[in-house]
Amino acid sequence: MPTHAKPSSLLAVLSLVLAFLAPSVVSAAEGKPDLSGTWTFVQQRSDDLSQKVAESVGPASTVGSDKSEQVRVWIRSWLEGLREDPKNRVLTIVQTPTEFKSGLGDEVNIYYFGREATSQGPGGGNNRVTVAWQGSQIVTEERQPKGKGRIKTVYTLQPGGRSLRVDWHLEHDSMKQPLDVRMAFDRTDH
């Protein structure tokens, strides 16, 4: 006569099966690349920031007294500071399952996976900030609530794990056109 497992026995068997499967589910979730580390900017494999800024942001001085001109010139000055200051050629990333910290020089942005946060934007005001995985890439986004500006950054670890590509997109109502820059970084730790 066949024996039937009691419901509690089935639950015990299912629990054991899930216990064995859980580590593989966790490791699949953790199968995303870890970008943590110190990365040094490589000009030869990056876009020319000076040229891109001139095309997108416009001249270094204001044209008229419109407030958007002041914001545009401030954005240009901020971008040139990123390019000219040697400490801004070092990118530091700290990545955990819940946070993504990324910064050039002394400026560090903190993003939280799974929730929106607030940060101060480069032209002042508060931005809504998010971070999410898109495949094997990490994508951060900062948006002004009234839609005047946005910064989107896509981090892509290159094959071999020693190089990182950062695609940076900046748009603001005061700019002539959005700024798209591709930057290359090589790992300096490990």
C-alpha positions as CSV (number, residue, x, y, z in Angstrom):
1,M,0.0,0.0,0.0
2,P,1.5,3.4,-1.0
3,T,2.3,5.8,1.8
4,H,1.4,9.5,1.5
5,A,3.5,12.1,3.1
6,K,1.8,14.2,5.7
7,P,1.5,17.9,4.8
8,S,4.1,18.7,7.5
9,S,6.5,16.3,5.9
10,L,6.0,18.0,2.5
11,L,6.7,21.4,4.1
12,A,9.9,20.0,5.7
13,V,11.1,18.6,2.3
14,L,10.2,21.9,0.6
15,S,12.1,23.8,3.3
16,L,15.2,21.7,2.7
17,V,15.0,22.1,-1.1
18,L,14.6,25.9,-0.7
19,A,17.5,26.0,1.8
20,F,19.7,24.4,-0.9
21,L,18.4,26.6,-3.6
22,A,18.6,29.9,-1.6
23,P,22.5,30.2,-1.9
24,S,22.3,29.9,-5.7
25,V,19.5,32.5,-5.8
26,V,21.6,34.8,-3.6
27,S,24.8,34.2,-5.7
28,A,22.8,34.9,-8.9
29,A,21.6,38.2,-7.4
30,E,25.2,38.9,-6.3
31,G,26.4,38.0,-9.8
32,K,26.5,41.7,-10.7
33,P,29.9,43.2,-11.0
34,D,31.5,44.9,-8.0
35,L,32.7,48.4,-9.1
36,S,34.2,49.2,-5.7
37,G,37.6,50.6,-5.8
38,T,39.8,53.5,-6.9
39,W,39.9,54.4,-10.6
40,T,42.2,56.8,-12.5
41,F,41.0,58.8,-15.4
42,V,42.5,57.9,-18.8
43,Q,42.3,60.9,-21.2
44,Q,43.5,58.9,-24.3
45,R,40.4,56.7,-24.2
46,S,37.9,59.5,-23.2
47,D,36.0,62.2,-25.0
48,D,37.5,65.7,-25.1
49,L,35.6,67.4,-22.2
50,S,36.7,70.9,-23.3
51,Q,35.2,70.5,-26.8
52,K,32.1,68.8,-25.5
53,V,31.5,71.6,-22.9
54,A,32.0,74.4,-25.4
55,E,29.5,72.7,-27.8
56,S,26.8,72.1,-25.2
57,V,27.2,74.8,-22.5
58,G,28.4,77.7,-24.6
59,P,30.8,80.6,-23.7
60,A,32.4,81.1,-20.4
61,S,30.8,84.5,-19.8
62,T,27.1,85.6,-19.6
63,V,25.3,86.9,-22.5
64,G,22.7,89.3,-21.1
65,S,21.4,89.4,-17.5
66,D,19.0,86.5,-17.7
67,K,19.2,84.2,-14.6
68,S,19.5,81.1,-16.8
69,E,22.7,82.6,-18.2
70,Q,24.2,82.8,-14.7
71,V,23.2,79.1,-14.2
72,R,24.8,78.2,-17.5
73,V,28.1,79.9,-16.7
74,W,28.1,78.3,-13.2
75,I,27.6,74.9,-14.9
76,R,30.5,75.6,-17.3
77,S,32.7,76.7,-14.4
78,W,31.8,73.6,-12.4
79,L,32.6,71.3,-15.4
80,E,35.9,73.0,-16.1
81,G,36.8,72.6,-12.4
82,L,36.2,68.8,-12.8
83,R,38.6,68.8,-15.8
84,E,41.3,71.0,-14.4
85,D,41.7,69.8,-10.8
86,P,44.1,66.8,-10.7
87,K,42.3,65.3,-7.7
88,N,39.1,65.1,-9.9
89,R,40.9,62.5,-12.1
90,V,40.5,59.9,-9.4
91,L,37.1,58.2,-9.1
92,T,36.3,56.3,-5.9
93,I,33.4,53.9,-5.8
94,V,32.0,52.0,-2.8
95,Q,29.3,49.5,-3.6
96,T,27.2,47.5,-1.2
97,P,23.9,45.6,-1.8
98,T,22.0,48.7,-0.5
99,E,24.2,51.7,-1.4
100,F,26.3,53.0,-4.3
101,K,28.8,55.8,-3.5
102,S,30.7,57.4,-6.3
103,G,32.8,60.5,-6.5
104,L,35.6,62.4,-8.1
105,G,38.0,64.1,-5.7
106,D,36.2,65.3,-2.6
107,E,32.7,65.2,-4.1
108,V,30.9,62.0,-3.2
109,N,27.4,61.1,-4.2
110,I,25.4,58.5,-2.2
111,Y,22.6,56.5,-3.9
112,Y,20.4,53.9,-2.3
113,F,19.2,50.9,-4.3
114,G,15.4,50.6,-4.2
115,R,14.6,54.1,-3.0
116,E,14.7,57.7,-4.1
117,A,16.7,60.2,-2.2
118,T,17.5,63.9,-2.4
119,S,20.7,65.7,-3.1
120,Q,21.8,69.3,-3.9
121,G,22.3,69.9,-7.6
122,P,25.3,71.5,-9.2
123,G,23.4,74.7,-10.0
124,G,21.7,74.7,-6.5
125,G,18.3,73.3,-5.6
126,N,17.4,69.8,-4.7
127,N,17.5,66.8,-7.0
128,R,15.7,63.5,-6.8
129,V,18.4,60.8,-7.1
130,T,18.1,57.1,-7.9
131,V,20.3,54.1,-8.7
132,A,19.4,50.9,-10.4
133,W,20.9,47.9,-12.2
134,Q,20.3,47.7,-15.9
135,G,21.7,44.3,-16.8
136,S,25.4,44.5,-15.7
137,Q,25.5,48.3,-15.6
138,I,24.8,50.6,-12.7
139,V,22.7,53.7,-13.7
140,T,22.4,56.7,-11.5
141,E,20.1,59.6,-12.2
142,E,19.6,63.0,-10.6
143,R,16.6,65.1,-11.7
144,Q,15.4,68.5,-10.7
145,P,11.8,68.3,-9.5
146,K,10.6,71.0,-11.9
147,G,12.3,69.3,-14.9
148,K,15.0,72.0,-15.6
149,G,17.9,69.6,-15.4
150,R,19.0,66.0,-15.3
151,I,22.3,64.1,-14.8
152,K,22.4,60.4,-15.8
153,T,25.5,58.3,-15.4
154,V,26.0,54.8,-16.7
155,Y,28.9,52.7,-15.2
156,T,30.1,49.8,-17.2
157,L,32.9,47.4,-16.0
158,Q,34.9,46.4,-19.0
159,P,36.0,42.7,-19.7
160,G,38.8,41.7,-17.4
161,G,37.6,44.0,-14.6
162,R,40.6,46.5,-14.8
163,S,38.8,49.2,-16.8
164,L,35.6,51.1,-16.3
165,R,33.6,53.2,-18.8
166,V,31.5,56.0,-17.5
167,D,28.9,57.5,-19.8
168,W,27.7,60.9,-18.4
169,H,24.7,62.8,-19.6
170,L,23.9,66.3,-18.4
171,E,20.9,68.4,-19.6
172,H,19.7,71.8,-18.3
173,D,17.2,74.3,-19.7
174,S,20.0,76.9,-19.8
175,M,22.3,74.8,-22.0
176,K,22.4,74.9,-25.9
177,Q,22.2,71.1,-26.0
178,P,22.6,68.1,-23.7
179,L,26.2,67.2,-22.8
180,D,27.2,63.6,-23.4
181,V,30.7,62.5,-22.4
182,R,32.3,59.1,-22.4
183,M,35.1,58.7,-19.8
184,A,37.5,55.8,-19.3
185,F,39.1,54.9,-16.0
186,D,41.6,52.2,-15.0
187,R,41.7,50.4,-11.7
188,T,44.5,51.6,-9.4
189,D,43.9,49.3,-6.5
190,H,44.1,45.5,-6.2
